[in-house]
């Protein structure tokens, strides 16, 4: 096992980033603890008390001898029902009920500010309980331009903003290449909470979060949408093809009474993994730029 003392600052930073990307967020102990040995010791300590209680317990159908108190569980030592509920895992809300709650919460929001407050108070999605931040839309809601990713990354979760970290830096360059900035568009994501370990959200989790992203679109009323990543394109287009089959083609997506033209492209993280695909993303960005100019959303 390699000690942290043997690593250079750069190697240690890389290792910490690796663990953070894998979903490790807290160091529980400074030294390793053998939990198996600890558990066995606890069992061994309980055996004498259990044996003594068994000897004192009357046999089935036998009454205690006169003057002998009947052995019963110590009611005072048992936690009250409310305490037991608080100490144990909370029951999950059924997916169907959570979807209905999300719809109600989203529909009652009359502005993006109200919707942000409602999402932060919503507890019907299990992803919220493992995430550090609730990631909501940022940027210019009046621009008519919307960019949507799928879910927060580890960097997004730490910073509390969409498109953070290295992929965010590349994203900034992609926007600048077509005359845009973060502050001139509305940035958001389908899922407001980071899935543990950056895994893909489940179908149930996406169904629960669907009312929130659709309400964001309805309130912002964008004139054009850029979808980034495979799952974002599948989510809105309702197709199971890969991003290479979904990208570069204009389609219409509906949210409430709004029907908006949208085009999909590769996510910046995909481009960091496979830089050869940057030429494909560049073609998509040019198509997006041309659409914005035709809608008078971008100066020539």
Residue pairs with C-beta under 8 A, 6 or more apart in sequence:
4 12
7 15
20 154
20 158
21 154
21 198
22 197
23 154
23 196
23 197
23 198
25 132
53 71
56 71
57 71
58 64
58 70
58 71
64 70
79 87
92 126
93 101
93 123
93 124
95 204
95 207
95 208
97 124
98 124
98 125
98 208
99 207
99 208
99 210
99 211
101 122
101 124
102 122
102 124
102 125
102 208
102 209
102 210
102 211
102 212
103 211
105 118
105 119
105 122
105 211
105 212
106 115
106 118
106 211
106 212
106 214
106 215
107 211
107 215
108 114
108 118
109 115
109 118
109 215
109 219
111 219
112 137
112 141
112 216
112 219
112 220
115 136
115 212
115 215
115 216
115 219
116 136
116 137
119 134
119 136
119 192
119 212
120 134
120 136
122 128
123 129
124 208
125 193
125 205
125 208
125 209
126 205
127 191
127 193
127 194
127 195
127 196
127 201
127 205
128 134
128 192
128 193
130 193
130 194
130 195
130 196
131 152
131 157
131 193
131 194
132 157
132 158
132 194
133 152
133 156
133 157
133 158
133 159
133 160
133 193
133 194
134 192
134 193
135 152
135 156
135 157
135 160
135 161
135 162
135 189
135 192
135 193
135 194
136 188
136 192
137 162
137 186
137 187
137 188
137 216
137 220
138 161
138 162
138 182
138 186
138 187
138 188
139 182
139 183
139 184
139 185
139 186
139 187
140 183
140 184
140 185
140 186
141 186
141 219
141 220
143 184
143 185
143 186
143 222
143 297
144 221
144 222
144 223
144 224
144 295
144 297
145 180
145 184
145 185
145 186
145 222
145 223
145 224
145 226
145 292
145 297
145 298
146 185
146 186
146 187
146 188
146 217
146 220
146 222
146 224
146 225
146 226
146 260
147 185
147 186
147 187
147 188
147 225
147 226
147 228
148 188
148 189
148 190
148 213
148 225
148 226
148 227
148 228
148 232
148 236
149 162
149 163
149 187
149 188
149 189
149 190
149 228
149 229
149 232
149 267
150 189
150 190
150 191
150 200
150 201
150 228
150 229
150 231
150 232
150 235
150 267
151 189
151 190
151 191
151 193
151 194
151 195
151 198
151 201
151 231
152 162
152 189
152 191
152 192
152 193
152 194
153 164
153 165
153 167
153 194
153 198
153 269
154 165
154 194
154 198
155 164
155 165
155 166
155 167
155 168
156 162
156 163
156 164
156 165
156 168
156 189
156 194
157 194
158 164
159 165
161 168
162 187
162 188
162 189
163 171
163 182
163 187
163 268
166 272
167 267
167 268
167 269
167 272
168 268
170 268
170 271
170 272
171 228
171 268
172 181
172 182
174 268
174 281
174 285
175 181
175 182
175 185
177 282
177 285
178 285
178 286
178 288
178 289
178 292
178 298
179 289
179 298
179 299
180 298
186 220
186 222
188 213
188 216
189 213
190 201
190 206
190 209
190 210
190 213
190 231
190 232
190 235
191 201
191 205
191 206
191 209
192 209
192 212
195 201
195 205
200 231
201 209
201 231
206 235
210 235
214 255
214 256
215 255
215 256
217 225
217 253
217 255
217 256
217 258
217 260
218 255
218 256
218 257
218 258
221 258
222 260
223 260
223 261
223 295
223 297
224 260
224 261
224 262
224 263
224 288
224 291
224 292
224 295
224 297
225 253
225 260
225 261
225 262
225 263
226 262
226 263
226 264
226 265
226 288
227 233
227 236
227 262
227 263
227 264
227 265
228 264
228 265
228 266
228 267
228 268
229 243
229 264
229 266
229 267
229 269
229 270
230 242
230 243
230 246
230 267
230 270
232 264
232 267
233 239
233 243
233 246
233 247
233 264
234 240
234 241
234 246
236 253
236 262
237 246
237 251
237 253
237 264
239 245
239 246
243 264
243 265
243 266
243 267
243 270
244 280
246 264
247 263
247 264
247 265
247 266
247 280
247 284
248 263
248 264
248 265
248 280
248 283
248 284
248 287
249 263
249 264
250 261
250 262
250 263
250 287
250 291
251 261
251 262
251 263
252 259
252 260
252 261
252 262
253 259
253 260
253 262
254 260
261 291
263 284
263 287
263 288
263 291
264 284
265 280
265 281
265 284
265 285
265 288
266 277
266 280
266 281
266 284
270 277
271 277
271 278
271 281
289 298
292 298
293 299
293 300
